[in-house]
Amino acid sequence: MKAVRLHPENRVEVEEVDEPVAGPGEVLVDIKAAGVCGTDLHAVHGRLPLPGLPVVMGHEGAGVVSAVGDGVTDRTVGDRVLLLPSETCGECGPCLDGHLGLCASAQIFGMARDGTFAQRVVASASCTLPLPDTLPFEHGAILADAVATAYHAVATRGALQPGESLAVIGCGGVGYHVLLLARILGAGTVVAIDASEGALEKARAAGANVCVDGRADDAHRQVRRAAGGEGPACVIEFVGGEATVSLALRCVARSGRVVLGGVGIDRPRLPPLVSFIGKEISITGSMGYTRTELDRVVEMAAAGTLDLSRSITERYPLEDAASAFADLDSRRNSPIRLALIP
């Protein structure tokens, strides 16, 4: 079958690989759509340590079950499914609490094991979730990453309440969905911050009241004014840079909440303690989501409450994976999510 594999020295190849076979407790899924995430770019550029190269890339995917292994009773051939981004141990505290993103033993598809940038992938049956007939495969592919991660950040870690003001820094794949979900959750004034005018245009369509160029020297003042002078009650950062974390801390209101969800290697600094403590700012990280939260966003998307019609900016065949990576890297056309269609 065809697959996109990452080799040592950051070499990406579309090549023929052996067909995977479903073992006990596993299913074989014919991939119909796979989302291309910023984390995939980190892997391509060598920013993530991946010891088991070569590996089939991709951790977002949806498709149809084409075979089941011994012992599988809750999936049958022909089922439409979406895949979780990783295999988890199922035994640690976070797993038992349903928080899949915090399993220390998680094997992420496309990194620790072969992933979804292929015609087929093998996964534990427990790593699949039924995909409602009303949802296209490309939407199913991103629900278990870009969308559920956004929900966890704004609804749980950010604890956004109806009428509260919100600022979102970084309006790409995950930040865009934070904006959509904030409107569903009843947010008051919503401010979008990004360095791309194209991304800000998409943010307006997603429900942002005010858009701010994050590169402006007075960006923090613009955000505070837009939120009523005191600043937004909640600021969610999905860039992962020192400058954007600093901006989040400068924007937030007294007794406000800053949620950091952007993954990066920068080492941001706290503001002077006299102002940080004096404002009683709460800072929290946000990683992944719980299974209950994933079920919730699938339900919202299936019911039409959550509109994902603009979420996929561009579609590519597997053979054009290099073009997808290049377009995401350059942010051509300000992508929200790109999809590979095997």
C-alpha positions in Angstrom: 0.0 0.0 0.0 1.0 3.6 -0.3 2.2 5.5 2.8 4.0 8.7 3.7 7.1 7.8 5.7 9.5 9.9 7.7 13.1 8.7 7.4 16.3 9.7 9.3 17.7 13.2 8.4 14.2 14.6 8.0 13.6 12.8 4.7 9.9 12.3 3.7 9.0 9.7 1.1 5.7 8.5 -0.4 6.4 4.8 -0.9 5.0 1.3 -1.1 5.0 -0.5 2.3 3.7 -3.9 3.5 0.0 -4.2 4.2 -0.7 -4.1 7.9 -2.5 -6.9 9.6 -4.9 -6.6 12.5 -3.8 -8.7 15.5 -5.8 -9.7 18.6 -7.9 -6.7 19.9 -7.1 -4.7 16.8 -8.9 -3.4 13.7 -7.7 -2.6 10.2 -9.0 0.8 9.0 -9.1 1.9 5.4 -8.2 5.6 5.8 -10.6 8.0 4.0 -9.1 11.2 5.3 -6.2 12.3 7.5 -5.6 15.7 9.0 -2.2 17.4 8.7 -1.3 19.0 12.1 1.4 21.4 13.1 3.0 18.6 15.1 3.6 16.8 11.9 5.7 19.8 10.8 7.7 19.6 14.0 8.5 16.0 13.1 9.4 16.8 9.5 11.8 19.6 10.7 13.4 17.3 13.3 12.1 19.2 16.3 10.7 16.1 17.9 12.9 13.1 19.0 11.5 10.1 17.1 13.7 7.0 17.8 12.0 4.5 15.6 12.4 5.9 12.1 11.3 5.2 9.5 7.7 5.6 10.5 4.4 6.2 8.7 3.4 9.7 9.6 0.0 11.1 10.8 -2.1 11.0 14.0 -5.4 12.3 12.7 -7.6 10.0 10.7 -11.0 8.5 9.9 -12.1 5.7 7.7 -13.9 2.4 7.4 -13.1 -0.9 9.3 -12.0 -3.5 6.7 -10.9 -6.3 9.1 -11.1 -7.1 12.8 -8.7 -9.2 14.9 -9.4 -11.9 17.4 -11.4 -10.8 20.4 -12.9 -7.7 18.9 -16.6 -7.6 19.5 -17.5 -3.9 19.4 -16.4 -3.2 15.8 -17.4 -4.9 12.6 -16.3 -4.7 9.0 -17.9 -1.7 7.4 -18.1 0.5 10.5 -17.3 4.2 10.0 -14.8 5.3 12.6 -12.5 8.1 13.7 -9.2 7.3 15.3 -7.7 8.6 18.6 -4.3 10.2 18.1 -2.5 7.6 20.3 -2.6 4.2 21.9 -2.8 4.5 25.7 -2.0 2.0 28.5 -5.6 2.1 29.9 -4.2 1.5 33.4 -2.6 4.7 34.7 -4.4 7.3 36.7 -5.1 9.6 33.7 -6.4 6.7 31.6 -8.7 5.5 34.4 -10.0 9.1 34.6 -10.6 9.2 30.9 -7.9 11.8 30.2 -6.2 10.2 27.2 -3.8 13.1 26.6 -1.9 12.6 29.9 -1.0 8.9 29.6 2.8 8.8 30.2 3.0 5.5 28.2 1.0 6.8 25.2 2.2 5.7 21.8 1.3 8.5 19.4 0.4 7.4 15.8 2.9 8.7 13.3 5.6 9.0 15.9 5.9 6.0 18.2 4.0 3.7 15.7 2.8 3.8 12.1 0.1 6.4 11.6 -2.7 7.6 9.3 -0.8 9.0 6.3 -1.5 5.7 4.5 -4.1 3.8 2.7 -4.6 1.6 5.8 -3.7 1.6 9.5 -3.9 -0.9 12.3 -5.1 0.3 15.7 -6.5 -1.2 18.9 -10.3 -1.3 18.7 -10.3 0.9 21.8 -8.6 3.6 19.7 -11.6 4.0 17.5 -14.9 5.8 17.9 -18.0 5.4 15.8 -18.3 8.2 13.2 -21.9 9.3 12.7 -23.2 8.9 9.2 -24.0 12.7 9.1 -20.3 13.6 9.3 -17.8 13.5 6.4 -14.6 11.5 7.0 -12.5 14.7 6.8 -14.4 16.2 9.8 -14.1 12.9 11.6 -10.3 13.0 11.1 -9.9 16.3 13.0 -12.5 15.9 15.7 -10.1 13.7 17.9 -7.4 16.3 17.8 -7.9 19.9 16.6 -11.5 20.1 17.8 -11.6 18.1 21.0 -8.3 19.7 22.1 -9.9 23.2 21.6 -12.9 22.2 23.6 -10.8 21.0 26.5 -8.9 24.3 26.5 -11.8 26.6 26.5 -14.6 24.7 28.3 -12.6 22.8 30.9 -9.2 24.4 31.5 -10.4 27.9 30.7 -13.8 27.3 32.4 -15.4 29.9 30.1 -18.7 31.1 31.5 -21.6 32.6 29.5 -21.0 36.4 28.9 -17.3 36.3 29.8 -14.8 38.0 27.5 -12.2 35.8 25.8 -9.0 36.4 23.8 -7.5 33.7 21.5 -3.8 34.0 20.5 -3.1 31.9 17.4 -6.1 31.3 15.2 -4.9 28.4 13.2 -6.0 24.7 13.4 -6.9 24.6 17.1 -7.4 28.3 17.9 -10.0 28.6 15.1 -12.0 25.9 16.8 -11.7 27.6 20.2 -13.4 30.6 18.5 -16.3 28.4 17.2 -16.7 26.7 20.5 -16.6 29.9 22.5 -19.7 31.1 20.6 -21.5 27.9 21.4 -20.5 28.3 25.1 -22.0 31.8 25.2 -18.9 33.9 25.3 -19.3 37.7 25.5 -16.7 39.8 23.6 -14.2 37.6 21.7 -10.9 39.0 20.5 -8.8 37.1 18.0 -5.0 37.7 17.8 -2.8 36.5 15.0 0.0 37.7 12.8 -1.8 36.7 9.6 -4.5 38.8 8.1 -5.9 35.7 6.4 -6.1 33.9 9.7 -7.9 37.0 11.2 -10.4 37.0 8.4 -11.2 33.4 9.1 -11.4 34.3 12.8 -14.1 36.9 12.1 -16.1 34.3 10.2 -15.8 32.0 13.3 -17.3 34.7 15.5 -14.5 37.0 16.7 -15.8 40.5 17.5 -12.5 42.2 17.2 -9.3 41.1 15.5 -5.8 42.3 16.5 -2.4 42.0 14.7 -0.3 40.3 17.4 2.9 41.9 16.0 1.7 45.4 16.9 3.7 47.1 19.7 0.4 48.0 21.5 -1.3 44.7 20.8 -1.9 44.1 24.5 -3.6 47.5 24.8 -5.8 46.9 21.8 -6.9 43.6 23.3 -7.7 45.1 26.7 -9.6 48.0 25.1 -11.6 45.5 23.0 -12.5 43.5 26.1 -13.7 46.6 28.0 -10.5 48.1 29.3 -9.8 45.7 32.1 -8.9 42.9 29.7 -10.4 39.6 28.9 -11.4 37.2 31.7 -9.8 34.4 29.8 -6.9 34.3 27.3 -6.1 31.1 25.4 -2.7 30.8 23.7 -2.2 28.3 20.9 1.2 29.4 19.4 3.7 28.1 21.9 6.2 31.0 21.7 7.8 33.2 24.4 6.4 36.4 22.8 2.8 35.1 22.6 2.8 33.8 26.2 4.1 37.2 27.3 1.3 38.9 25.3 -1.3 36.6 27.0 -0.1 37.6 30.5 -0.1 41.3 29.6 -3.7 41.1 28.2 -5.6 39.2 30.9 -7.8 41.0 33.4 -7.2 41.0 37.1 -8.1 37.6 38.6 -8.2 36.3 35.0 -7.2 33.0 33.5 -4.4 32.2 31.0 -4.6 28.9 29.3 -1.4 27.7 27.5 -2.0 25.1 24.8 0.6 25.9 22.2 3.5 23.4 22.1 7.0 24.8 21.7 10.5 24.8 23.1 10.6 28.4 24.2 11.1 29.3 27.9 8.7 32.1 28.7 9.1 34.2 31.8 6.6 35.4 34.4 6.1 39.2 34.6 7.5 40.8 37.8 5.9 39.1 40.8 4.5 42.3 42.2 2.2 42.6 39.1 1.7 38.9 38.5 0.7 38.1 42.1 -1.0 41.5 42.5 -3.4 40.7 39.6 -4.0 37.1 40.9 -3.5 35.7 37.4 -4.1 32.0 37.0 -2.0 30.1 34.5 -2.8 26.6 33.4 -1.6 24.2 30.7 -3.9 22.3 28.4 -3.1 19.0 26.8 -5.4 16.8 24.8 -8.9 16.1 26.2 -11.0 13.5 28.0 -13.0 10.8 26.3 -16.2 12.5 27.6 -15.1 15.8 25.9 -14.5 14.0 22.6 -17.9 12.4 22.8 -19.4 15.8 23.3 -17.8 17.5 20.3 -18.7 14.5 18.1 -22.3 14.9 19.2 -22.2 18.7 18.6 -20.8 18.2 15.1 -23.3 15.5 14.2 -26.2 17.6 15.4 -25.0 20.6 13.4 -24.5 22.7 16.5 -20.7 22.8 15.7 -20.2 23.9 12.1 -17.0 22.4 10.7 -17.8 23.3 7.0 -14.8 25.8 6.8 -12.4 23.7 8.9 -10.7 21.9 6.0 -8.9 24.5 3.9 -7.3 22.3 1.3 -7.3 18.6 0.3 -4.3 16.6 -1.2 -3.8 13.0 -2.4 -1.1 11.1 -0.5 1.3 11.6 -3.4 1.2 15.4 -2.7 2.0 15.2 1.0 5.2 17.3 0.4 3.0 20.1 -1.0 0.7 19.9 2.1 3.7 20.2 4.4 5.1 23.1 2.4 1.8 24.9 2.3 1.3 24.5 6.1 4.9 25.6 6.8 4.5 28.8 4.7 0.8 29.2 5.9 -0.2 29.6 2.3 -3.9 30.7 2.2 -3.9 30.8 6.0 -4.8 27.1 6.5 -7.1 26.0 9.3 -6.6 22.2 8.7 -5.3 20.5 5.6 -6.4 17.0 4.8 -4.7 14.1 2.9 -7.2 11.9 1.0 -5.7 8.4 0.2 
